[in-house]
């Protein structure tokens, strides 16, 4: 359950990066997350660094991050257009 919680928090940070359009920070968050995940699997689970299952898990995690970034970016665009289209009471 702890690993699922960490994954959800990591994906929330990726979505925040997309929402605020901070793509440089996203690359840093993605690389740190992939490094920690690889470290956990190599040290904690005694996996070989070039094992196909480990590489597939890292690729899946990278895609999770990219999808979270895309969802955050889309939400940011929707929020921006929502604010731009509101009617002021003075008009």
Number of C-alpha atoms within 10 A of each C-alpha: 6 7 9 9 10 12 17 13 12 19 23 16 20 29 25 21 23 25 23 14 16 14 15 10 15 20 15 12 18 22 13 13 20 18 13 12 19 20 15 13 17 16 12 10 10 10 15 14 14 9 10 10 12 17 14 11 15 18 13 12 18 16 13 17 25 19 16 23 26 17 17 23 22 15 17 19 16 13 13 12 11 10 10 9 9 8 8 6 5 4 4
